């Protein structure tokens, strides 16, 4: 299973309001608000008026959650575990890439 869902054409913006997110994801606003409580990965900022302002990362996360729940048949708890595992994997890959780069630098110094 791929963790990169097919994404619809997305406008290039820094922030999206909840209505825009609803249209882009095909989800009702109440679903987005509920998912904020269930998935710590979704953290919209709040503007001066108190409106939720989602970032591109939030949009990608919501589309991934939608795929896991609606297409892949995960439960909310299962999708949460899958996302937590993905975050851990991403962190491990970052550490490995940093170690490789540092080892290459040490190798260059030793030559």
N, C-alpha and C positions, 0 to 999 in steps of 0.2 A: 504494500500500500504506500502510495506517495503522500507525503505530508504537504505537498504544494498543490492546493486545489486549483481548478480552472477558475480564473478570475475574470469577471466581466470587465469591460472597458471602464477604467476608473479615471475620473478627472484628476488633474495634477494640482492638488491643493495641500496646504499645510494642515488645515483642520476641517472637519466635517461636523455639522450639527446632526442631531439625532434623526431628523427627518431625511436628510441626505443619506445617512447611513442606512436608514430603513429602505430607501429606494435602491441604493446600490447593492444591498445584501438580499433584498426580497423578504426581509423579516419585519414584523411589527415592532414599533418602538417599545412596547411592554416586554417583548422577548429580549431586546437588547438590554433593557434595564435589569431584567431578571438575571441574564447571563453575567452582568457586572457583579452580582452578588455571589455567583457560583464559580466564576473563573477569575482568580486574582490577576491574570495576565491582561485583562481588559481594564484599563485605568484611564478613562477620559478625564481631561482637565475640565474645570468649570470656569466659564467666562465671568465677566463682571455681572452679567444679568442672571447668572446661575445656570445658564444652559450648558449642557454637556458638549464638549469639544473633543471629538475623537481624532486621533492621529492616523497616519497611514499604517503604522504598526498595529493599531487597534483594528483597522479594517481587515488587514491580512489575518489576524488572529480570529476575528469573528467569522470570516469565510472558511477558515480551517475548522473551527468548531462546528459550523453548519454542515460541512462535509462529513465530519466524524459522526455527528448525531443523526443527520437525515439520510445520508447516502451509505455510510459504513455501518450504521446500526449500533453505535456505541451508546451506552447510557451516559448520563451527565458525569457520574463518578468515573466511568471508564475513559471518557474524553479528557477529564481533568488529569487522570494519571498519565494518559498518552502525552498531553501537553507538557506535564512536568518532566517526563522522560525526554522529550524533545529538547527542553531547555537545558537539562543536564548534559545531553549529548552535544548541544551547541557549545556549552561552556568547556567541555572536555576537548572538543576540536580546536577551540581558541587557544587553550593551554598547549596543546600539541604543536600547533602552528608557531606559537611564540618560542617554544623550546627548539624547534627545528631551525628557526631563523637565528637564534642565539648560538646554536651549535655551528651553523655555517659561518657566523662571524668569528667564532673561536678558531675554526679550521683555517679561515683566511689569515688570522693573526699568526697561527703556527706555521704557515707556509713560508 
